[in-house]
Amino acid sequence: MPPAAADRYRRVALVGRYASPGIAGPLSRIAAFVAARGHSVVVDADTARSAPIDGYPVAKAGALGDAADVVIVVGGDGTMLAAARELARFDVPLIGVNQGRLGFLTCCPADQLVRALELLSKKQYLTESRMARVATLLDSRGKTRDTW
């Protein structure tokens, strides 16, 4: 029998759109909501530099995947892609909260996050796996110039 969602997602990490004015407010509200339900909260190091949230530990750069069972990404598609790129090797699920314009990759608007988290805690959710590609750009001598 798989673990209950509340047990499975005990450690919640927060990632916010870097240097975005006003992002600390939504992140603080999310952290308080999650912590009030008994989950531990950790904040991404880059996020904490631009939007400090008092009372929550900060995960060192590159260590966020080891510190979390699920990551809530607050921003737009660019923020979601950056988080996915960093966390792919950890196989940690991401919940995208749209603070951007389009939101193709973010699953819910900010005003529906509480409902999404409630559904998560009741195991009423679907997961969606995404494929990632790696590309390498070579110069005329065959030397690597860049990798995405």
C-alpha positions in Angstrom: 0.0 0.0 0.0 1.5 3.4 -1.0 2.0 6.0 1.7 -0.7 8.5 2.3 -0.1 11.8 0.5 0.3 13.6 3.9 3.1 11.1 4.8 4.6 10.9 1.4 5.0 14.7 1.1 6.2 15.6 4.6 9.0 17.9 3.4 7.8 20.7 1.1 10.3 23.0 -0.6 9.4 26.4 -2.0 10.9 28.0 -5.1 9.9 31.5 -6.2 10.5 33.6 -9.3 13.8 35.2 -8.6 13.9 38.9 -7.9 10.2 39.3 -8.5 8.6 42.2 -6.6 6.0 41.0 -4.1 6.9 37.2 -4.3 7.8 37.1 -0.6 4.1 37.6 0.3 2.7 34.6 -1.6 5.6 32.4 -0.5 5.1 33.3 3.1 1.4 32.5 2.9 2.1 29.2 1.3 4.8 28.3 3.9 2.4 29.1 6.7 -0.4 27.1 5.2 1.8 24.1 4.6 3.5 24.3 8.0 0.1 24.6 9.8 -0.8 21.2 8.4 2.3 19.5 9.9 4.6 19.6 6.9 8.2 20.8 7.2 9.1 23.7 4.9 12.4 24.5 3.3 13.2 27.5 1.0 15.4 27.3 -2.1 18.6 29.3 -1.5 18.2 31.5 -4.6 14.6 32.3 -3.6 15.7 33.1 0.0 18.3 35.6 -1.3 15.7 37.7 -3.2 12.7 37.0 -1.0 13.7 36.0 2.5 10.9 34.2 4.5 11.6 34.3 8.2 11.3 31.1 10.3 12.1 28.6 7.6 15.4 26.8 6.8 17.1 27.4 3.5 18.4 24.6 1.4 21.9 25.1 0.1 22.3 25.5 -3.7 22.1 22.1 -5.4 20.7 20.4 -2.2 17.0 21.2 -2.6 16.1 17.9 -4.2 17.5 16.0 -1.2 15.6 18.3 1.2 12.1 17.9 -0.2 9.4 15.3 -1.1 7.6 17.8 -3.2 8.4 21.3 -4.5 6.0 24.2 -4.9 7.2 26.5 -7.7 5.7 30.0 -7.6 6.2 31.9 -10.8 5.7 31.4 -14.5 6.8 28.8 -17.0 10.4 30.0 -16.9 10.6 29.5 -13.2 9.0 26.1 -13.6 11.5 25.1 -16.3 14.5 26.2 -14.2 13.3 24.3 -11.2 12.5 21.2 -13.3 16.0 21.4 -14.8 17.7 21.6 -11.4 15.5 18.9 -9.8 15.1 16.3 -12.5 17.8 14.1 -11.2 16.0 13.8 -7.8 12.7 12.7 -9.3 10.8 15.1 -7.0 7.3 16.1 -8.0 6.7 19.8 -8.7 3.5 21.8 -8.2 3.5 24.9 -10.4 1.7 28.0 -9.2 1.2 30.5 -12.0 2.3 34.0 -11.2 3.3 34.7 -14.9 1.3 35.4 -18.0 0.7 32.2 -19.9 1.1 29.3 -17.5 1.4 26.3 -19.9 3.5 24.4 -17.3 2.2 25.7 -14.1 -0.8 23.7 -12.9 -2.9 26.2 -11.0 -3.4 29.9 -10.5 -2.4 31.4 -7.2 -5.9 31.8 -6.0 -6.5 28.0 -6.3 -3.4 26.8 -4.6 -5.0 26.2 -1.2 -7.6 23.9 -2.9 -4.8 22.1 -4.8 -2.9 21.5 -1.6 -6.1 20.2 0.1 -6.7 17.8 -2.7 -3.0 16.7 -2.5 -3.4 15.9 1.2 -6.6 13.8 0.4 -4.7 11.9 -2.4 -7.1 13.4 -5.0 -4.6 14.3 -7.7 -3.1 13.1 -10.9 0.6 13.2 -11.7 1.9 14.1 -15.1 5.4 13.0 -16.2 7.4 15.2 -18.6 10.2 14.2 -20.8 13.4 16.2 -20.9 15.9 16.5 -23.7 19.6 17.4 -23.6 21.4 19.2 -26.4 25.0 20.0 -26.9 26.3 22.7 -29.1 29.8 22.0 -30.7 32.1 24.6 -32.3 33.8 24.0 -35.6 36.6 22.0 -33.9 34.1 19.7 -32.2 34.6 21.2 -28.7 31.6 21.6 -26.5 30.4 25.2 -26.4 27.2 24.8 -24.5 24.8 22.2 -23.1 21.1 22.6 -22.3 
